[in-house]
């Protein structure tokens, strides 16, 4: 299930789509670049990438320029105060809130829109409950591609308004997120629209896009950490980060592959449930018994699209998976803000909570550890 933006308890609402005089609508906090040649070049890239009458190679080059300048290279911060409290030698937080719409979803959204543009598609579709929809809508608007975002009928989030402001068409679907995925895929097949949903034909592209997180961690630490903790829903982010570290290790860049640690909501995610119950397969949950709360909604799933790949990554790296309660996620987000100055989405604390789970504390040697956290929901 894609994260939503229903309850921004940690910070006042910010509308990243509010237009600015320089035309930077759609980027986080409506940030305005400095005037001069750089701004002129940026504006020209926005114009050319979205021009359907321009040469496709020129559009691709301009879109890639936007992609490279606006997405990724997020901060890796040492959490010194928290590491002292939990007894970890070195703890780093990879803060994905620095991406354009505030989450790691921008990475796969821009990668897939670029692929759609290269392959001649004029429309793209995906199901979402919030974050992914905003990311796809922003990327599609930059490329001048029509965007269809399928959203479960019952979801009411501020991010849906952002999706529409960015020019995407919101299609409401009865039922849950999985129903929205099915409807989006059917539309993609029927109308020859690019399918950007998780677990589809573009899985390897998504894994490579999230693999950039591993490369950025390596660039900062110059080796792989002992473990990387990630909140999981569909499992794509964790699987992609593991994919990136495997690539780095095979190329001789790192001395090891980190242990992958998955965290998610209590008994409402197939990946963690399958690990905890000892199942080698990522088993679906009973959808009638899976219900979201104001905190856990971004993590709740009865079927994880890339769950098997994520579960294999956890087991294959000698990692582990743990549950996190709503109360623990809310408290962890508060601690991170007060002690480290990072305002993260409570649900994204699940990985950090799993990393510091007392039942696994003895396995944490005096080493370096990374927790991936996102900034908005």
N, C-alpha and C positions, 0 to 999 in steps of 0.2 A: 504494500500500500504506500502510495506516495505521501510524504509529509504534507500537512495542511497548515493554514495560517489562522486558525480559529481563535487561539488564546495566547497572544503575545504577552504573557505575564511578566516577562523579565525586562521589558523595555517598552517605552511608548511607541505607538504605531508610526511607521515611516512608509511613505509611498514612493517607491523607487521609480515610478512611471510618471511622476509629475513633470510636465514639460519645462525646459529651461530655455533661455534665449539662444543658447548656442546649439540647440537641437540634440542634447544628450539624453533625451527622455528614454527611460527604460533601464538605466544603469543605476546601481546601488546608491541610495541617498541622493539621486539626481546630481552626482558629482560633476563639476564643470572643469574641464581641462584648461590649462593656462592658454592665453591667447598667443598667436604667433604661428610659425610654419607648422609646428606639430599639430595644432588645432585645425588648421586648414587642411592638412593631409588626412587627419582623422575624419573630418566632415566629408572630404572627397571620397574616402573609402566607403563611408556610410551611403553616400549617394550612388556610387558606382555599383556596389554590391547588390543594392536593391533595385537596380534598373533592369527590367526584363528585356529591354531592347539592346543592352550592351553585350559585347562579346563575352561568352561564358568563361573563357580563361581569365579575362580581366576582372570579371565579377568574383571568380574564385580567389584570385590574388588579393583583391580588396577585402573579401570576407575573411581570408586567412589572416590578414593584417589585424582585423578587428579581434578575431579569435585569440591571436597571440598576445595582443596588448591588454585585453580585458578579462581573460579567463585564466585561472590557475595562478601559480607562483604565490600561493597563500602562505601566511605566516606559520612558522614553527616556533613556538614559545616555550621556554623553560618554566615549568610550574614549580618553582622552588619551595613555596610555602606548603603546597599540597604534598609534595614528595617528602617533606620532613614529617608531615602528619601521618602519612601512611607507611613510611619506612622504605621508600623506593630510592635507589641511588640517584638516578636521573630520570625525571619524568618530563616529557615534552607533549605539548598540545598542538596538533595540526588543525588550525582553525580555518575551516572551509567557509566561514561566514564572510570572508573577504572577496568571494566571487560576486559577479555582477548582480545577481538576484538574491545573494545571501546564502546559497547552499552549493554543495558539490554537484547538484543536478546540472548546473551550467556546463560542466565538462562534457557530459554525454549529449546534451542538447545541441551544443554548437558542433560537436563532431558529426552528429547525424544530419544536421541541416547542411553542413558542408558536403557530406556524402550525397545527400539528396540533390543538391545543386549540381554536383559533378556528374551525376547520373541522369540529369535532365528532368527531374521531377519538378512540378510546379505547385505541389501541395504536400503536406506532411501531417500525420495524425499520431496521437498518443492519448492514453488514459491517465488521469491524474486526480489526486484529491487536493492539489495545491502547488507545491514547489516545482515539480517537474513540468506542470502545465505552464507556469510563468516562465521557466527557463526555455522551453520549446517555443513559446510565443515570442519571447525576446529574440532568440536566435533566428526564427523565421522572419520576423520583421526586419532584421538586419539584412537578410538575403532576398527580401521581396518575394517570399514564398507564402502561399496561403496556408493557414494553420488551423487544424480542427482538434480541439481538446475535449475528450469525453470525460464527464464528471458524474459521479453517482448522484442521483436525484436528491438524496437527503443531506448532502453536504452544503453547508453555508459558511463560506470562508471569505475573508477580505482578498485573498489571492485570486479568487475567481474574477473579482472586479479588475484586478491588475491584468489578468489574462485578456479580458475584453478590451481594456484600455490599449493594450499592445496590438490590437487589431485581429486577434484570433477569434474564431467562432467556438463558443462553448456549447456542447451538445449534452444535455442532461439525459441520464440513463437510469431507469428504475433498478433498484437493487444495490449491490455493493461494488467495490472496486473491481473485482473479478468480472462482473457483468459489464462494466465499462470497458475493460480490456477486450473482451470478446466483441463488443459492438465496434470498438475502434478497429480491430483487426478485420472484421467483416467489411467495414467501410473501405479500408485500405485495399482489400482484394477486389471488391466490386468496382471501385472507381479509379483503380491504379494510382492510389495515393501512397506515399512513402510511409512504411510502418515503423514507427520509432518506439514501440512498446518493448518492455523488458521481456527477456526469454524468447525472443523471436530470431529471425534470420540475421539480425545485426548484433547478436550477443558478443561476438569477438571484437567488434568495433567499440562497443560499450566497455568491455574489459580493458581494452588498450587505452581508452580515454581515462578510465579510473586508475590505470597503471601509472599515469603521470604523477599521481600522488606519491607513489613509491619513489619515482625518480627525483621528485622534489625533496623528499625526506633524505634520500641519499646525498643529494647536492649539499644539504646542510650538515649532515652528520659524517659524511665521507665513508659510511659503511651502513649496513642494515642494523637497526636496533634489535634488542633481544626479542621483543614482541611488539605487535601493533594491534591495538584494540579498536573495534569498529562497531557502531550500532547497526543492527541488521533488520531489514524488513523483507525485501525481495532477495537480498544477499548479493546484489550486483557490485556494490561498492567494495565490500570485503573481498569478493572473488577477484575484482579488478586489481586491487592493491596487491594481493598475493601474486597475481599474474605478473605484475610489474617487478616484484622482488625476485621471482623465479627467473625472469629475463636478465636482470642485473647479475644474479649469481652465475647463470650460465655463461655470461660474457666475462666473468672474472672480475666484475666491479666490486662485489661484496664478498665478505668472508663467510657469509651464512645467509639462510633464508629465515626471516623472523617467524616466531610462533604467532599464529593468527588467533585472536580472541574475539568472540562474538558476544554481544550483549543485546537483549531485547526484553520486551514486556512479559510479565509473568504468565506463562502457559497460554500465550496468544500468538506465538510465532513458531512455524514449523521447524526452522533451523535449530533454534535453541532447544525446543521440545525434543527433537530427534536426537540431539547430542546427549541431553540429560537422561533420556530413556534408553540410551545405548543402541539406537537404531543406526545401521549402516546406510540406510536410505532416508532421504528427507521426505517424511510422510505428511500428507495433508492433514489438517485438523478438521474437526466438525464445524462447519460454518455457523451452525445454529448456536454454538457455545462460545463463539468469538465475538466479543463486544468491546468497542473502544471507549475510552474515557477522555476527558479534556487533555490529559497528559500523554497517554500512550498511543493515541490515534496514529501518529506517523509510523509506528512499529507494528501495529496489529495486522495480521494476515492469517488466512487459513490455508493459502497456497503461496509459496515463495517461488517466483519464476526462475530464479537462478539459485534456488536453495540447495540443490544437490552439489553444484560446483562450490558453493560457499562451505557447505558441510565437509566436503572432501578437502578443502583448503585448511579448515580448522583441524581435522583429524590428521591430515598428511604432514602438517607442520608441528604436530605435537602440542597444539594449542588447546583451548577449551571454550566452552560457551556457558553463560550464566544468565539468570533472570535478574531483572531490576524492577522494583516496585515503583508505583507512581510517586510515593512519598520520598523514596530514595533519589529518584531522578530530579524531583523538584529541589530537594535539599542540596544535591550535588551541583545543580546549576547555580544555586544561590552561593555556595562555597566558591565555585570557580569565579563568579563575578566579584565577590567580596575579597577573595584572597589573591586572585591573579588578574583581575580587571578585564576578564573576557565574558561577554554576555552571550551565552550559548542557549540553544533551544533545550528545554528539559529532556525531551525524548532522546536527544543526541548524546546524553550523558550515559546511556546504557553501556556503551563500550568501556568507558572509564570505570564505571561501577564494576563491570565484569573483571577488569584488570586488577582492581584492588579488592576483589572478593576474598574474605579471610580464609576460605577453604583452600585457596590457591596461593596464599601469601608465602608459604615456605618454598615455593618453586621460583620465586622472584629473586634471582641472584643480584649481586651488586653490579648492575649493568644499566643500559639505557632503554627506556620504554617510551612508546608513542601512543597517544589516544587521539583518534579523529573525532572532531566536534564540529557541528554546523551552527550557523548563527540565527537562522530564521526558520519558521515553520508555516 
